[in-house]
Amino acid sequence: MAALIAGDCAGGDHRGRLAAGIRIAKKGVEGHWLELYVDKSDDAVIDLAKKYAELEHEAKGDWPVAKPPFRHPCPPKTEGHGQSK
């Protein structure tokens, strides 16, 4: 999730803003340990981050953005750089 947000905050790929998802595997767990998706969104990575923050799952770890309440992780946009949300 941190990598998706970092890419999005840096400008990301404009074609990839409609849907986002993560899949996490864990040794000893059949299939995916965690799957989380957002489809048909105007800002899919941020919407995914919101769902991730509200989710209770041990895969999340101690990352501050992963805890509610959701706080937008990208710095404010400056002229010609970053994202505005």
C-alpha positions as CSV (number, residue, x, y, z in Angstrom):
1,M,0.0,0.0,0.0
2,A,2.8,2.4,0.8
3,A,4.4,1.9,-2.7
4,L,1.0,2.6,-4.4
5,I,0.6,5.8,-2.4
6,A,4.2,6.9,-3.0
7,G,3.7,6.4,-6.8
8,D,0.4,8.2,-6.7
9,C,1.7,11.1,-4.7
10,A,4.6,11.4,-7.1
11,G,2.2,11.7,-10.1
12,G,1.7,8.1,-10.9
13,D,0.3,6.9,-14.2
14,H,-2.7,8.9,-15.3
15,R,-4.1,5.8,-17.1
16,G,-4.2,3.9,-13.8
17,R,-6.4,6.1,-11.7
18,L,-9.7,4.3,-12.3
19,A,-9.0,1.1,-10.3
20,A,-6.5,-0.1,-7.8
21,G,-5.9,-3.2,-5.7
22,I,-3.4,-5.1,-3.5
23,R,-2.9,-8.8,-2.9
24,I,-0.8,-10.0,-0.1
25,A,0.5,-13.6,0.2
26,K,1.7,-15.2,3.4
27,K,3.7,-18.4,3.7
28,G,1.5,-21.2,5.1
29,V,-1.7,-19.5,3.9
30,E,-3.5,-20.9,0.9
31,G,-4.5,-18.3,-1.6
32,H,-4.2,-14.6,-0.8
33,W,-3.8,-13.6,2.8
34,L,-5.3,-10.2,2.0
35,E,-7.1,-8.9,-1.1
36,L,-8.5,-5.4,-1.4
37,Y,-9.7,-3.6,-4.5
38,V,-11.4,-0.4,-5.7
39,D,-13.0,-0.3,-9.1
40,K,-14.6,2.6,-11.0
41,S,-13.2,5.4,-9.0
42,D,-12.0,8.9,-9.9
43,D,-9.1,8.5,-7.5
44,A,-8.6,4.8,-7.0
45,V,-5.4,4.7,-5.0
46,I,-6.6,7.2,-2.4
47,D,-10.0,5.4,-2.2
48,L,-8.1,2.1,-1.7
49,A,-6.0,3.8,1.0
50,K,-9.2,4.8,2.8
51,K,-10.6,1.3,2.7
52,Y,-7.2,0.0,3.9
53,A,-7.2,2.4,6.8
54,E,-10.6,1.2,7.9
55,L,-9.7,-2.5,7.5
56,E,-8.8,-4.6,10.5
57,H,-6.2,-7.1,9.4
58,E,-2.8,-8.2,10.8
59,A,-1.1,-7.7,7.4
60,K,-1.3,-3.9,7.9
61,G,1.5,-3.6,10.4
62,D,2.3,-0.3,12.1
63,W,2.2,2.2,9.2
64,P,0.5,5.4,10.5
65,V,-1.5,5.9,7.2
66,A,-3.0,2.5,7.7
67,K,-4.8,3.6,10.9
68,P,-8.1,5.5,11.1
69,P,-9.0,8.3,10.8
70,F,-7.8,8.5,7.2
71,R,-5.5,11.4,6.5
72,H,-4.6,12.2,2.9
73,P,-1.0,10.9,2.5
74,C,0.2,13.2,-0.3
75,P,1.7,16.5,0.4
76,P,-0.2,19.5,-0.9
77,K,0.2,20.2,-4.6
78,T,2.6,22.9,-5.7
79,E,2.6,24.5,-9.1
80,G,3.3,21.7,-11.6
81,H,4.2,19.0,-9.0
82,G,2.4,16.4,-6.9
83,Q,-1.3,15.7,-6.6
84,S,-4.2,17.8,-5.5
85,K,-6.9,15.9,-3.7
